[in-house]
Amino acid sequence: MAAEIVSLIDKYREFLPVDLNTKIVSLGEGDTPLVKATSLPAALGFPKLNLYFKLEGLNPTGSFKDRGMTLAITKAVEDKATGVICASTGNTSASAAAFSAKAGLACFVLLPYGYVALGKVAQAIHYGAKLIQVKGNFDRALELVKEISADCGVTIVNSLNPFRLEGQKTAAFEVVEELGNAPDYLCIPVGNAGNISAYRRGFKLFHELGRTPSAPKMHGFEAAGSAPMVHGKIVENPETLATAIRIGNPVSWKEADLAAKESGGKIDCVTDEEILDAYKWLGAKEGVFCEPSSAASLAGLIKHLKEGIIPGDAEVVCVLTGNGLKDPETPQKINAVNLDPVEADLSALKKVMGF
Ligand SMILES: *Cc1c(COP(=O)(O)O)cnc(C)c1O
């Protein structure tokens, strides 16, 4: 007999806003691997570092967004919503569309004007969402989302939806259960700052319940060209190749600020170059393919190790938020790839292989 499959909401039911009658919409999200780094600590010059990666790209639609979306869609169904809506060009739309398909709910995705890179919304298309391009920028699209949701009974599933962060906090529970304690530090990319806030909620709760004697210091990293929290002001035209964290005015700014301060951590930023270095190292030294945005966590850790802000013998978890396959072109762009054909014989082959 097959083992019983327990959804993330089922497993952590007592900590989530559901009751026994709630019909859960699940795609098998959560329970993602926590993998120990093997060669990076020594390669970075910190051989005593205890480093782990939380591989959130292994969620059903390839990012941590699924943890919040399972709960947001479950509650939308329970509240008899006529459909769900989000303004998004990335992982939120992929996740919203998948869980809506599973629930049999209509899903509308508003794309800001001029948005033509269909590859990024391939998942949303495939899961049957209705894509609508509006003649306005992202902020205008989000305003419309708010207006239409009040008007037509469609539920917003952007991160203003309160259930998103509640579902996302389960990742912290998993880290504690896997390690048997809370790590000293959690390093995480920061865009709308929801995820860092959600992890803090999870760690704080387990600490308060006495499940861990401590809670980790939260170190969040914005991209340098898109760092409103670091500079203390809204960025009008955020720029970075890490598109998932290209956010100029984070929704969860205040809660994330508190998460860092209360835990004894810090919000900082890393350059695109530092992000790409970390991204390459993850692939070549650890066999991990994450989105460039995700590598901001490792880039930030490296920065704080070098500055002595994080000690070299600490236990650290880096959250790798999304799957590298979402962004298949970056590896070719940043690596020297030579595909000139060689003669189809053994000696030519041996030569290019270096034997
Ligand atoms: C959404 C997202 C982020 C940013 O998370 P926030 O909660 O907005 O701070 C980072 N990485 C990936 C891959 C994402 O999809």
The ligand as a MOL file (V3000), in Angstrom:
LIG
                    3D

  0  0  0     0  0            999 V3000
M  V30 BEGIN CTAB
M  V30 COUNTS 15 15 0 0 0
M  V30 BEGIN ATOM
M  V30 1 C 9.3950 35.7920 -4.8720 0
M  V30 2 C 10.8140 35.3740 -4.9380 0
M  V30 3 C 11.8180 35.9820 -4.1580 0
M  V30 4 C 11.5370 37.1490 -3.2550 0
M  V30 5 O 10.7650 36.7980 -2.1290 0
M  V30 6 P 10.0170 37.9590 -1.3090 0
M  V30 7 O 9.0930 37.2390 -0.4050 0
M  V30 8 O 9.3040 38.7880 -2.3340 0
M  V30 9 O 11.0740 38.7370 -0.6000 0
M  V30 10 C 13.1040 35.5050 -4.2410 0
M  V30 11 N 13.4140 34.4830 -5.0710 0
M  V30 12 C 12.4920 33.8770 -5.8380 0
M  V30 13 C 12.9150 32.7730 -6.7440 0
M  V30 14 C 11.1550 34.2960 -5.7930 0
M  V30 15 O 10.2490 33.6860 -6.5660 0
M  V30 END ATOM
M  V30 BEGIN BOND
M  V30 1 1 1 2
M  V30 2 1 2 3
M  V30 3 2 2 14
M  V30 4 1 3 4
M  V30 5 2 3 10
M  V30 6 1 4 5
M  V30 7 1 5 6
M  V30 8 2 6 7
M  V30 9 1 6 8
M  V30 10 1 6 9
M  V30 11 1 10 11
M  V30 12 2 11 12
M  V30 13 1 12 13
M  V30 14 1 12 14
M  V30 15 1 14 15
M  V30 END BOND
M  V30 END CTAB
M  END
